[in-house]
Structure formats: structure tokens, C-alpha cells
């Protein structure tokens, strides 16, 4: 009689996990070989990614500066403040 401490489900899950790890490992080996064979292409792709990320960061910073300038202009404008605001906390807390 064979006594097993694990079920068929655990065995199937470990086989599936091992298959996934094998596929990922083979893909990484393949990418490594391609990078060794064509380093100029991947250097160009990396440079392109950094260039596009830099453009995105610069555009976001410019948008933030423009929005902040618009907020500063609105807050310093006297017509935006009505002046009729009063907070009457005494009315609610009379002893």
C-alpha cells in the first residue's frame, strides 16, 4: 500500500508551476541570445524608450507648471473674492 502525503491536485499544480518556470527560463535564454546577436538594435530600442519617457516627463511637468500658474493667477485676482463671507461660530455655541 502506497501512502502519499499529497493529493493529485498538489501534484498537478506543481507540474503546472514547473512548466511555467521552464517556459519563462527558455524565453529568457532566447532573449539573451538575441541581445547578444543584435546589440545595436536593443541599444536603439532602449534609447528610444528613455527618450519617450523623457518627453512624457517634460510634458507632464509643463502641464503642472501651466496649471499652477493658472491657479496662482486665479487666487491673486481680487474679483474672485467676494468679501461677504462670515463664519458665525458664536451663534451655535451660546452658553
Beta strands, then each sheet from edge to edge (+ up, - down):
end
